[in-house]
Structures are given as C-alpha cells and as structure tokens.
C-alpha cells in the first residue's frame, strides 16, 4: 500500500506520513521511504525478467516526460550515436510499451536518461533471428534504438498536435493538414469497427491512407 500510495497515486512522502497518523499508526516519511527501497530490491529480479519478456515484442512504443529528482546531479554520459562524452542534466521518466502476441509489457525508468537509451537497455535481451520490430515514438532524435535495427514509425498524433499549435499563425496550412488527418483517422476507425488484425489494418491503410499522406508530404515539400 505504501508503494501504491507513493508511485501509483503520486502522493508525497510527507502526505503519506499524515495519512498514517490519521489511520492511528504513525510512521515517519523516512521509514516509509526505506520500506519502499527494501521492496524495490526484492522486486528487481522481476523487473529485469520483464526486460527479457518485453524485448521479444513485435511493436514498441516509447516516450519521455520530464521530472525532478533532487538527488540527481549532472553527469557525463557517452552519446550513443557519436560516442562523444557530454554533460547531461535532463531528468526524465521514460516509458517503453512492448506489444507481444498475447500480452503487453509496460516498463518505466526514471533518471538522467532518454527513452531511446531505455529502449536500448531492453533490446539487449532480444533473441537473435526475430523479425525487425516496429518502433512508434515522436520525432525526437533521442528516441530511436541503436543496438538493433527497428522500423521507425513517427507518431502522427504528435505531428498533428504541433501543427495545431500554429493554427493562429498559419490557419490555411493547419486546415489543409487537419483535413488530411481527419480522413486518415476515419479510415483507422473503420479498421477497428471491422475488427481487422494488424496485417489487414496495414493493407487497408496502404490502400486508403497512404495516397493522402503522400499528397500531404508533397504539399509540404
């Protein structure tokens, strides 16, 4: 319950301490933290096993969100692509979602890290000989994996949102793009309504959505 209150509901330690007092069982914030630390050590083997399970997925989603961890200071890390050492300060919670044939594994990690680095950690467990997986993320250069080849699928929702943010400055451009995406999303709704599996859904989009996306790409160029 201590772990759920802190990490699922996001309750600060001092508020959890007050909650304990209300329940008639006072426990200090430091003790609550120590209990979670002990629990995390016990759960770590399961966490690592989930890496091995997640690595075998056919589709991965990843993203970052900024957080603040006071104990973390700037550190020198090696860039994955250039191998240069750089001083890093950005602290994030990175999430990777792995789609397996029957299950989904969702993993989180917080620290001076990007989603692509976290994905690399997971993909080190991937078995040799599996098909090239899909990777869905936003267009950030920090997101792609480097330890194995993936089919990169940049997120249309991120792209559309960025364009929508500029609608007051470029209303005609935003209207054109919005019309394209509206039709594509209608086609996607059709695939779900008809209960298509991923392969049929892809073929349907290649037939109906790709010409629209090609048209938008040419217009942007």
N, C-alpha and C positions, 0 to 999 in steps of 0.2 A: 504493500500500500504506500509506503514511503516513496518507493521508486516511481509508482504511478502518479502520485501527487506532484512530484518534482518534474519528471521528464515527460509525462503524458499530458498533464494539465498545466504544466509550466508555472507551478507555484513556487515563489522564492522560499529559501530556507527559513527566513525569519517568520514568514506567514505560516509555514508548516509547523514551526515551533509553537506559535499561538494556537493553532488548531489542536495540537497535542494537549495543551493546557486546558482548552475548552472540553476536551474529552476526559479530563480528570487524570491524565497520565503525562505529566510534564517530561519532555525530552528536549534537550538543547539542540540548537541548529547544528552545532559541530558534531554531535553524536548522530544526528540524522544523516549528515553527510558521510560520516565514517561507515555507517551501516550500508549505504549505497555503494561505497567504494568496495567494501567486502563482498557485496552481492555481485558487483561487476566482475571481480576476479573469478568468482565461481561460474559466471555465465560466459566468460571469454572463450572457452573451448567451443561452446555452442555457436557463438558469434563467428568464430573462424570457420566452423563447419558450414555455416551459411554462405561464406565466401565461396567454398568449393561447390556448393549447390548452385548458387547464383551464376557462377562462371560458365555453366553449361547452357545458359539461355540462348534463345534464338533472336530475342529483341531486348535491347536495353534502353531505358530512359535515364537521364541524369540531369541534375540541376544543382545550383548553389543558392544559398541565402546567407547574407551577412549576419554575423552575431558578434557579441563582445564577451571575451573571456579575459578577465583582468590578469590572470596569472601568466598568460601567454605574451611573450616578448618577441620582438623582431628576430628572425633567424635567417641564416644563409642557407639557401637550398639550390640544388642543381636543376636548371631548366631541362625539361625532358627532350625538347627538340634540338636545342643548341648546345647543351651540356655546359653552358656557362653558369657560374655561380653568381646568384643575385640575392640581395637582401629582401626578404619577404616580410610583409606586415599584415596583409589581409587575412582576416579570420572568418571562416565560413563553416556552416553546416552543409555538407554535401550529401546528396541522396542519390542512390542508384537503385532502380527498379529492374528486376530481371524477369522476363516472361519465359517460363518453361512450358512444356507441353500441357501439363495439367495444373501447375501451381504458379504462384508469383512470389518472389523473394524481394523484400524491401529492406535496404540497408542504409544506415546513416553513419556519418563520421564528422566530428567537429574538430577544427584545428586550423593551422596555417596550411591550407590545402585548397585545391580546386577539384571540381567534380571529375575532370579528366584524370587527375592523379589517383583519385579514389577508384575510378573505373579500372585503371591500370593494375592497382593492387588486387582487385577481384579477378581480372582476366589472367593473371599469372597462374591461377588454378585451372584454367580451361584445358580440357583434354585435346590432344593433337588429333587432327583429322576431322573435326566437326566443321560443318558449313560456316561460311563467313556470316557473322551475326549482323543484324541491323542495330544502329545506334541513333536514337532520337534525342535531340537536345536543341538548345537555342544556338545561334550562330557564333557564339564566343569561341575564339581560337584556343581557349583553355580547356575545352570540353572533349575533343576527340581523344581516343585511345592511341597509345604509341607502341604497346607491347605486342599487339596483333592487329591485323587488318580488319576494319569494320566497314560496313556500308553506311555512310553518314547521311542521316535524314534530318535536315534542319527543320525546326518546328514552325509551321505556318501560323499558329496562334501567336507566337512571339512576334513574328514578322508583321502580322496584321495589326497587332496592338501598337507597335512602333509607328506604323503609318497612321493609325487613328490618332495618335498623339499630335500629329502635324496637320490635322484636318483644318484647323483655323487658318494656317498659313498657305496650305495647298488644297483647297476644297475640291477642285476638279480632279486632281490626281487621286485624292483619297476616295472620291466617288467611283472612279474607274476601278480601282483595286477592290473596293468593297463589293462592287457588283460581281467581279470575278469570284471572289471568295464566297459570296452568298450562294452562287450556283454550285461551287465545289462542295460546300457544306450540305447543300440539298442532296447532292449525289451521295455523300457519305451517309446521310440519314437513310437513303434508300438501301444502302448495303446492310445497315443494321436492321431495318424493317424487314428485309428479305432474309435475314439470318445467314448472310454469307460468311464462309470461313475466310481466313486471311488471304489465301491464294485467289479465291474468286473475287474478293474485295479489291485486290490489287489489279486484276484484269479489268474489272469494271471501271476503276479509276483511270487506268491506262487508256481505255476507250473513250470515256466521257470527260474526265477532268484534265488529262494531260494536254489536249489541244487548247484548253482555256489557259492553263499555266504557261504553255509555250507562247501563247499570244501575249500574256502579261509580261513575260520575260523579254520578248522582242520589243514591246512598247517601252519597257524600262530602259533597254539599251539605246 
